[in-house]
Amino acid sequence: MTILDATIARLDGTEGTLADITQGRPALLVNVASKCGLTPQYTALEALQKDYEAKGFTVIGLPCNQFAGQEPGTAEEIQEFCSATYGVTFPMTEKIEVNGDGRHPIYQELTRAADQEGKDGDIQWNFEKFVVGADGTIVQRFSPQVTPDDPQVIAAVESTLS
């Protein structure tokens, strides 16, 4: 079992697994929020999707409302905001919890990985990033302040491409 086997619905409610969403591609998993100071990172996330989609990579947004209530909307509101404001085309999942007793199984695994400063455990804030290989292995974790276009993130993404 890997994180790819974890059941998670898409933002539109379609049930499946993370493997169904990644479609065998490596991915950047990001807990996202619409009303956060880091929300403008959607621009760089979408650029990453556009730049690497044809090379077999995808970004996946996982909405979460656990940080100061910064993702309060319904699935429809989240979809509309992301599409209209940032032109998001990458897959988005249902709203989930990334910390605490209700932590989604995907994040039970992801939080075991340490970031570039050696910090593992709970997600610190919105827009924490995980590069995951096509087989579900966690390649690298990045803190929320590390932007999707940071050379470290790009290097980790490129390391997953064959």
Helices and strands as residue ranges (DSSP letters): G 3-5, H 18-22, E 27-32, H 41-52, G 53-55, E 58-63, H 75-86, H 105-110, E 129-132, E 138-142, H 151-159
